[in-house]
Amino acid sequence: MSGIDALARAELEAIAARGLTRALEPLRTPPGAEIELDGPRGREALINFSSNDYLGLASDVRVAAALAEGARAWGAGAGASRLVCGDFSAARALEEDLARFEGTESALLFNSGYAANCGLLPALVGPGDTVFSDALNHASLIDGCRLSRAAIQVYPHRDLGALESLLHQSLRSNTSSQAGGRRLVVTDTVFSMDGDLAPLEGLADLCDRHGALLVVDEAHATGVLGPSGRGLVSELGLSARVDARMATLSKAVGVVGAHVCGSRLLRDLLINKARPLIFSTALPPALACAAQAALGLLAGREGDARRARLWENIERFAAGLRRLGYPAEARSAIFPVLLGAPERALAAAARLREQGLLVKPIRPPTVPAGTSRLRFALSAAHTAAQIDRALDALAAI
């Protein structure tokens, strides 16, 4: 056995001993509320409650047609990073549409939300600066903070009082404002594993009072919350008080990629400092064509109709969970059912799967130890009957 295989075997055995082994299960159908995949028992037909395709746009024929037409016009790949010769007019057109949609001066495309966060934060802060990060922020924000090499202060989840204390302490620290260092608060707006919302108005107030930048990740809010699906920042009327917003094109928009929106100067800064943008081959321009078509649907009357169906499903599922004794709130499309140990989450997911439901178990390190869970993600594509079937199955286990 080679050295690398011996290392891999030892690591995998340690992962398995903690009940945290993961495996890939390829789908045999397009994404949607009903899917087929290759599982341990062969081909399985399942109702899908694990996708972030909140509006059901990922398999929309018009979006697919725009992708195909884009491929015919532009080819299959970009061929280079955007700063070399991979900057296509299709990407620029999408960025202009995104800026209009977000109500900002500009938007800049990235290959993924992960890449965007790992480029955005190190471009804004560095050694001698301080970042204040919510304890339940997404891994991409955590890694973006680490890559920045700024001092990192993690505040308890949604705890404005604790954050204010940390901001006060930083004033007395020789690593922050006394030395001229920047301070930046970063948060998800909808937290991906709990579905709860950041206290954005309070965060904006704290940043105003303490002279800190406010950066937010709208990945799970875009398309779901706010007028025309513009997200929580827009819903609360805080666009002028948030310095930078990241949002993905891979969830409610149904395609792939992400964008950072803000001022034109922010865009120029990221073009010059964001390493994932500078050193990655650009997204294929055909994907920009598909995202542009999806954005048009999301932001128009059809998007409003899909959001209305989604929120009907959210309200129905939340009410059903409350009848089962869970403290569920209709605040986003994400509903966690906490079970504690990884083994319990695995067993519950397996029993639901026997009843034709795909609800993936979420375990550490994705969530903190002791909080393994089932994570239900709802879509506008789900029917009322499918929602009720999930609730009945959950009650039965």
C-alpha positions in Angstrom: 0.0 0.0 0.0 1.4 3.4 -1.0 1.9 6.1 1.6 -1.0 8.2 0.3 -3.4 5.1 0.5 -2.3 4.3 4.0 -2.9 7.9 5.0 -6.3 7.9 3.3 -7.4 4.6 4.9 -6.5 5.8 8.4 -8.3 9.1 7.9 -11.4 7.3 6.5 -11.5 4.8 9.4 -11.4 7.7 11.9 -14.2 9.4 10.0 -16.3 6.2 9.9 -15.8 5.7 13.7 -17.4 9.0 14.3 -20.4 8.2 12.1 -19.4 11.0 9.6 -18.7 9.1 6.4 -20.1 10.7 3.2 -20.5 9.3 -0.3 -21.7 10.6 -3.6 -25.0 9.6 -5.1 -25.4 10.6 -8.8 -28.8 11.7 -10.0 -30.2 10.0 -13.1 -32.7 12.8 -13.7 -32.7 16.6 -13.8 -33.0 18.4 -10.5 -36.5 18.8 -9.2 -39.1 17.9 -6.6 -39.1 14.3 -7.9 -35.8 12.7 -8.8 -34.1 9.4 -9.4 -30.6 8.6 -8.2 -28.2 5.7 -7.9 -28.2 4.8 -4.3 -26.8 1.9 -2.2 -29.8 -0.2 -3.2 -29.7 0.7 -6.9 -31.9 3.1 -8.7 -34.3 5.0 -6.4 -37.3 7.3 -7.2 -37.6 9.9 -4.4 -39.3 13.2 -3.5 -36.5 15.6 -3.0 -36.4 17.7 0.2 -32.6 18.3 0.0 -32.1 20.7 -2.9 -31.6 24.5 -2.7 -33.5 25.0 -6.0 -36.0 27.1 -4.1 -38.0 28.3 -7.2 -37.7 25.2 -9.3 -35.7 27.0 -12.0 -32.7 24.6 -12.3 -34.6 22.4 -14.8 -36.7 25.1 -16.4 -36.8 24.5 -20.2 -36.3 28.2 -21.0 -33.2 28.4 -18.8 -31.9 25.2 -20.5 -32.7 26.7 -23.9 -30.7 29.9 -23.0 -27.8 27.7 -22.0 -27.9 25.7 -25.2 -28.2 28.9 -27.3 -25.3 30.4 -25.4 -23.2 27.4 -26.0 -23.9 27.6 -29.8 -23.0 31.3 -29.8 -20.0 31.2 -27.4 -18.7 27.6 -27.2 -18.3 25.4 -24.2 -15.6 27.2 -22.1 -14.1 30.6 -21.4 -10.5 29.6 -22.2 -8.9 31.9 -19.7 -9.3 34.0 -16.6 -11.3 37.2 -17.0 -8.1 39.3 -16.7 -6.4 37.5 -19.5 -8.9 36.9 -22.3 -11.9 35.3 -20.6 -14.0 38.4 -20.1 -17.0 38.0 -22.5 -19.8 40.4 -23.3 -22.3 37.8 -22.1 -20.8 38.1 -18.6 -20.8 41.9 -18.7 -24.5 41.8 -19.8 -25.4 39.5 -16.8 -23.5 41.8 -14.4 -25.4 44.8 -15.6 -28.7 42.9 -15.1 -27.6 41.8 -11.6 -26.7 45.4 -10.6 -30.1 46.6 -11.8 -31.8 43.7 -9.9 -29.8 44.4 -6.7 -30.2 48.2 -6.9 -26.4 48.8 -6.7 -23.9 50.6 -8.9 -22.2 47.4 -10.0 -22.0 43.6 -9.7 -19.0 41.3 -10.3 -19.3 37.6 -11.2 -17.4 34.8 -9.5 -17.4 31.1 -10.2 -19.1 30.2 -7.0 -20.3 31.6 -3.7 -17.4 29.9 -2.0 -14.9 31.6 -4.4 -16.7 35.0 -4.0 -16.5 34.9 -0.2 -12.8 33.8 -0.3 -12.0 36.6 -2.6 -14.2 39.4 -1.1 -13.1 39.3 2.5 -9.3 39.2 1.9 -9.7 42.1 -0.5 -11.2 44.2 2.2 -9.2 43.3 5.3 -5.8 41.9 6.2 -3.2 41.8 8.9 -3.8 44.5 11.5 -7.5 44.5 10.8 -10.3 42.7 12.7 -13.3 40.7 11.4 -16.3 39.9 13.5 -18.0 36.8 12.3 -21.3 35.1 13.4 -20.6 31.7 15.0 -22.9 29.9 12.5 -21.6 31.6 9.3 -21.1 29.4 6.3 -17.8 27.7 5.8 -17.0 30.0 2.8 -17.2 33.0 5.1 -15.1 31.3 7.8 -12.4 30.4 5.2 -12.6 33.9 3.7 -11.9 35.3 7.2 -9.0 33.0 7.7 -7.5 33.7 4.3 -7.6 37.5 5.0 -5.1 37.0 7.9 -7.0 39.6 9.9 -7.7 39.0 13.5 -11.0 37.0 13.8 -13.5 37.6 16.6 -16.4 35.1 16.6 -19.5 36.3 18.3 -22.3 34.0 19.5 -25.0 33.4 16.9 -27.2 36.5 16.4 -26.1 37.9 19.7 -26.0 41.7 19.2 -25.0 42.4 22.8 -21.9 40.1 22.5 -20.9 41.7 19.2 -21.2 45.2 20.7 -18.9 44.1 23.6 -16.4 42.8 21.1 -16.5 46.0 19.1 -16.0 48.0 22.3 -13.0 45.8 23.2 -11.5 46.2 19.8 -11.3 50.0 20.3 -8.9 49.4 23.2 -6.9 46.8 21.3 -3.6 47.7 19.7 -4.5 45.5 16.8 -7.6 47.4 15.6 -8.7 51.0 15.4 -5.9 52.6 17.5 -3.4 51.2 15.0 -5.6 52.4 12.1 -6.9 48.9 11.4 -10.2 48.3 9.7 -13.1 46.5 11.4 -15.6 44.4 9.4 -18.7 42.5 10.5 -19.7 39.6 8.3 -22.9 37.5 8.4 -25.2 35.2 6.4 -28.6 36.8 6.1 -30.4 33.4 6.0 -28.3 30.8 7.9 -28.0 27.7 5.7 -28.4 25.0 8.3 -30.9 26.6 10.6 -33.0 28.7 8.3 -33.1 31.6 10.7 -32.4 35.3 9.9 -29.6 37.6 10.9 -30.6 40.6 12.9 -29.6 42.9 10.1 -31.1 46.2 11.4 -29.3 45.8 14.7 -26.0 44.8 12.9 -26.3 47.9 10.7 -26.8 50.1 13.8 -23.8 48.6 15.5 -21.6 49.1 12.4 -22.8 52.7 12.0 -22.0 53.5 15.7 -18.6 51.7 15.7 -17.4 52.7 12.2 -17.3 49.0 11.0 -18.0 47.7 7.5 -20.9 45.4 7.1 -20.7 42.5 4.6 -23.5 40.0 4.1 -24.0 36.7 2.3 -27.5 36.5 0.7 -27.1 33.0 -0.8 -30.2 31.5 0.8 -32.2 34.8 0.7 -31.9 35.8 -3.0 -35.0 34.7 -4.9 -36.9 33.9 -1.7 -37.1 37.1 0.4 -37.6 40.7 -0.5 -39.4 42.5 -3.3 -38.9 40.5 -6.6 -36.7 38.2 -4.5 -33.9 40.7 -3.9 -33.1 39.3 -0.5 -33.3 40.3 3.1 -31.3 43.5 2.8 -33.8 44.8 0.3 -36.8 43.5 2.3 -35.6 45.6 5.3 -34.6 48.6 3.3 -30.9 48.4 4.3 -29.3 48.6 0.8 -27.6 51.9 1.6 -26.2 50.6 4.9 -24.6 47.3 3.8 -21.2 47.8 2.2 -21.1 44.6 0.2 -23.4 41.8 -0.6 -22.7 38.4 -2.0 -25.4 36.3 -3.6 -25.3 33.0 -5.5 -26.7 32.1 -8.9 -26.8 28.4 -7.9 -29.7 28.2 -5.5 -33.0 30.1 -6.3 -31.6 31.3 -9.6 -31.0 27.7 -10.6 -27.7 27.9 -12.5 -24.2 28.3 -11.1 -21.8 31.1 -10.0 -22.2 34.0 -7.7 -21.8 37.8 -7.7 -20.7 40.5 -5.3 -22.7 43.7 -5.6 -21.9 47.2 -4.3 -20.2 50.3 -5.5 -18.1 50.6 -8.7 -15.0 51.2 -6.6 -15.6 47.9 -4.8 -15.9 46.2 -8.2 -12.6 47.7 -9.3 -10.9 46.7 -6.0 -12.0 43.1 -6.4 -10.8 42.9 -10.0 -7.4 43.9 -8.7 -7.3 42.0 -5.4 -9.7 39.0 -5.3 -7.5 36.0 -6.0 -10.2 33.5 -6.9 -11.3 35.9 -9.7 -7.7 36.7 -10.8 -6.4 33.2 -10.9 -9.5 31.1 -12.0 -10.6 30.4 -15.5 -13.9 32.3 -16.0 -17.3 30.8 -16.0 -18.3 29.7 -19.5 -20.2 32.6 -21.2 -23.1 30.2 -22.0 -23.7 29.9 -18.2 -24.0 33.7 -18.1 -26.7 33.4 -20.8 -28.6 30.8 -18.7 -28.3 32.9 -15.6 -29.5 36.0 -17.4 -32.6 34.1 -18.5 -33.3 32.7 -15.1 -32.9 36.1 -13.5 -35.5 37.5 -15.9 -37.9 34.9 -14.7 -37.1 35.2 -11.0 -37.5 39.0 -11.0 -40.7 39.1 -13.1 -44.3 38.1 -12.6 -43.5 34.5 -12.9 -41.0 34.8 -10.1 -43.6 36.4 -7.9 -46.0 33.5 -8.6 -43.3 31.0 -7.8 -42.4 32.8 -4.6 -46.1 32.8 -3.6 -46.2 29.0 -4.1 -43.0 28.6 -2.2 -44.3 30.6 0.8 -47.6 28.6 0.8 -45.4 25.5 1.1 -43.3 27.1 3.8 -46.4 28.1 5.8 -47.9 24.6 5.4 -44.8 22.8 6.5 -44.1 25.1 9.4 -47.7 24.6 10.7 -47.3 20.8 10.3 -44.1 20.8 12.2 -45.7 22.7 15.0 -48.5 20.2 15.2 -45.7 17.5 15.6 -44.2 19.5 18.5 -41.3 21.2 16.7 -40.8 25.0 17.3 -41.0 25.8 13.6 -41.2 29.3 12.1 -42.1 30.3 8.6 -39.1 32.5 8.0 -37.2 30.9 5.1 -37.3 27.7 3.0 -35.0 25.8 5.4 -36.3 23.7 8.3 -33.9 21.8 10.6 -35.1 18.9 12.7 -32.5 18.5 15.3 -31.7 15.0 16.5 -28.3 15.3 18.3 -26.0 12.4 17.5 -24.9 11.6 13.9 -26.3 8.0 14.3 -29.8 9.3 15.0 -29.7 11.6 12.0 -28.5 8.8 9.7 -31.2 6.4 11.0 -34.0 9.0 10.6 -32.9 9.8 7.1 -32.8 6.1 6.2 -36.3 5.6 7.5 -37.6 8.5 5.5 -35.8 7.2 2.4 -37.6 3.9 2.8 -40.8 5.9 2.5 -39.6 7.6 -0.7 -38.3 10.9 0.7 -34.7 12.2 0.3 -33.9 14.3 3.3 -30.1 14.3 3.8 -28.7 14.0 7.3 -26.5 17.0 8.2 -23.6 16.1 10.6 -20.4 17.7 11.8 -18.3 19.4 10.7 -21.2 21.1 8.7 -23.0 21.7 12.0 -21.6 21.8 15.6 -21.2 18.6 17.5 -24.4 17.4 19.1 -26.6 19.2 16.6 -26.9 16.6 13.8 -30.1 17.0 12.0 -32.5 16.4 9.1 -32.5 19.5 6.9 -35.7 20.0 4.9 -35.4 22.5 2.1 -38.7 23.4 0.4 -39.3 24.5 -3.2 -42.0 26.1 -5.2 -42.0 22.9 -7.2 -43.3 20.8 -4.2 -47.0 20.1 -4.2 -49.2 20.2 -1.1 -49.5 16.5 -1.3 -45.7 16.1 -1.2 -45.5 18.4 1.8 -48.2 16.4 3.7 -46.5 13.2 2.8 -43.2 14.4 4.3 -45.0 15.5 7.5 -46.8 12.2 7.8 -43.5 10.3 7.3 -41.8 12.4 9.9 -44.6 11.8 12.4 -44.3 8.0 11.8 -40.6 7.9 12.7 
